[in-house]
Every structure is written in C-alpha cells, then in structure tokens.
Amino acid sequence: MRQCEIARAAVNHQQTYELAKLRREVMKEDLKERRAAVMDEAAEAGQSIRKARRSFVNCKTKISPPSF
C-alpha cells in the first residue's frame, strides 16, 4: 500500500512539473507576442521606444496569466 502511494505521488509530481513547464512556455510566448504588438503600435504611432516599453511593463503587471 505504501509503495503504491509513493508511486502515485511520483507520477503526480511529474505531471505537475510538466504542466507547470508548459504553462511557463505558453506565458513566455504570449508575452513575446504582446511585446511585439506594443512595439509595432508604437512604431506606427511614432511613439518613442522607451515610452512604449514603459507602457508595456505597466500593462504587464496588471494582466494575470492564462488559466487552463
């Protein structure tokens, strides 16, 4: 019985690790896409890159990560 629980815990840990890894990758890709969009908008509007980056950082702190 104890070995079964240990095996189950190991599998759960591995699944949790894999899910967390995928979530981090998705968040990183989403962040890259949003950053590129902000820079494109700034370039089209003739805004300075520094202001666009600052605006993006302020916006980034307000957005929560996607949930699965």
C-alpha positions as CSV (number, residue, x, y, z in Angstrom):
1,M,0.0,0.0,0.0
2,R,2.8,2.4,0.9
3,Q,4.7,1.7,-2.3
4,C,1.5,2.4,-4.3
5,E,1.1,5.8,-2.6
6,I,4.8,6.7,-3.2
7,A,4.4,5.7,-6.9
8,R,1.2,7.8,-7.2
9,A,2.9,10.8,-5.6
10,A,5.9,10.5,-8.0
11,V,3.5,10.4,-11.0
12,N,1.5,13.3,-9.7
13,H,4.8,15.3,-9.1
14,Q,5.9,14.6,-12.7
15,Q,2.6,15.6,-14.2
16,T,2.5,18.8,-12.1
17,Y,6.1,19.5,-13.3
18,E,5.2,19.0,-16.9
19,L,2.1,21.1,-16.7
20,A,4.0,23.9,-15.0
21,K,6.6,23.8,-17.7
22,L,4.0,24.0,-20.4
23,R,2.3,26.9,-18.7
24,R,5.6,28.8,-18.4
25,E,6.3,28.3,-22.1
26,V,2.8,29.5,-23.1
27,M,3.1,32.5,-20.9
28,K,6.6,33.3,-22.4
29,E,5.3,33.1,-25.9
30,D,2.2,35.2,-25.1
31,L,4.5,37.8,-23.5
32,K,6.7,37.9,-26.6
33,E,3.7,38.3,-28.9
34,R,2.2,41.1,-26.8
35,R,5.6,42.9,-26.6
36,A,6.0,42.7,-30.4
37,A,2.4,44.1,-30.8
38,V,3.2,47.0,-28.4
39,M,6.4,47.8,-30.3
40,D,4.6,47.7,-33.7
41,E,1.9,50.0,-32.4
42,A,4.5,52.4,-31.0
43,A,6.4,52.4,-34.3
44,E,3.2,53.1,-36.3
45,A,2.1,55.9,-33.9
46,G,5.6,57.4,-33.9
47,Q,6.0,56.9,-30.2
48,S,9.4,56.6,-28.6
49,I,10.5,53.0,-27.9
50,R,11.3,53.9,-24.3
51,K,7.8,55.1,-23.6
52,A,6.4,52.0,-25.3
53,R,8.5,49.7,-23.2
54,R,7.5,51.6,-20.0
55,S,3.8,51.3,-21.0
56,F,4.2,47.6,-21.7
57,V,5.8,47.0,-18.3
58,N,3.0,48.9,-16.6
59,C,0.4,46.9,-18.5
60,K,2.1,43.6,-18.0
61,T,1.8,43.9,-14.2
62,K,-2.0,44.2,-14.4
63,I,-2.6,41.2,-16.6
64,S,-3.0,37.8,-14.9
65,P,-1.6,34.6,-16.5
66,P,-3.8,32.5,-18.7
67,S,-5.6,29.6,-17.0
68,F,-6.0,26.1,-18.5
